[in-house]
């Protein structure tokens, strides 16, 4: 049933679409109490946005790194190319890359088909991009094809972004366009998505398995497109048959550990409990489609336990919706609840990432403000005394300074690569930019004094799941600075440096 007449999703109260506002409020409350790392969400039912919000400094309108949620868009491009007769899921992979094949082609590699890439059953024992050199001249296609194919394709599920990258390369080979340029007029523009970006490999091929940036509202529209069987504004944007195949259980992935990661896998989509399906990306970037409830949940997060986000959706949102009415019957609204809606709206308007309990200033602030501390040692980093925080990618911290004003704490760090500053608001999140990660990027930061001698700054990298917590403890003429990140692809390591007044 095609419910939409334009690119934007219309907004209504939850009750108009058969959901109590109290259930959405319970979901938001549970997120705050049990996860504290969801950054934004959009909930859609019957084609209408019934609730959305962002935990400041995040919001639903800022472009966001999708990580592996990008794979579901790669699948969509393949489906469009199949519909245009440019390729088939039964096509062998090697003929697309005859000049980049290894000198010796194994039987398993020779049997590799497009469908095996789509279903993550390419036959590799592990991630095929793990050993790819990513320098300016590297040929990723050649590198992936050179990896051993230990298993017969189609017989073993192994999550593998190299397979998604090859799909992107195939689309570019048969269309003459990058994945992003191919999708723009066919899928993105119809959905009103005009400024998406996608990372490329050194040879200009979109990475396919990651690297796409979209707004949370745009993720929701993508999910609604799939929920409607590929239709948008009365037009069949994606082939209905592809939507059905891509989101069906094509292969089993039972050995996966967490419940929603062992429901099966389609064409770059995961199956979920409750007959739902999703695209997802690292640290909790989700596009969850619930056909039985005629609903979509788009979520962006910064979590290490992705299952926890889905668990709260199943616990609070799913039961409140129940099964969708038959299309001929239309939505089944609930009685209006103005008081409940007001409580929900007030909560959504005030969402913010938590800070440690504290206050805006401290008696210590005046004593330490503007004074420079020379770093002496880094006792928590393998005991080497190098002053190299792990969170700063090997850069040696040399000097520290904190400048304090009534509404601002400005941290200055001098390291082996230069001088870096971040300005944190003491009563609200302060937007700006910083080079703490080596490159200038947008950040939002906030500071609080948790006791007389301890100042804590939280620095959010805008458009990403990453949040760094920096704690400064002043003791006489010394300061101890500890840095830690909320999530990372490598094991998380807390780093510490100690500085002495110059």
Buried (B, 14 or more C-beta within 10 A) or exposed (E): BBBBEEBEBEEBBBBBBBBBBBBBBBBBEBBBEEBEBBBBBBBBBBBBBBBBBBBBBBBBEBBBBBBBBBBBBBBBBBBBBBBEEBBEBEBBBBEBBEEBBEEEEEEBBEBBBBBBBBBBBBBBEBBBBEEBEEEEEBBBBBBBBBBBBEBBBBEBBBBBBBBBBBBBBBBBBBBEBBBBBBBBEBBBEBBBBEEBEBBBBEBEBBBBBBBBBBBBBBBBBBBBBBBBBBBBEEEBBBBEEBBEBBBBBBBBBEEBEEEBBBBBBBBBBBBBEBEBBBBBBBBBBBBBBBBEBBBBBBBBBBBBBBBBBBBBBBBBBBEBBEEBEEEEEEBEBBEEBEEBBEBBBEBBEEBBBEBEEBEBBBEBBEEBBEBBBEBEBBEBBEEEEBBBBBBBEEBBBBBBBBBBEEBBBBBBBBBEEEEBBBBBBBEEBBBBEBBBBBEEBBBBBBBBBBEEBBBBBBBBBBBBBBBBBBBBBBEEEEBBBBBBBBBBEEEEBBBBBBBBEE
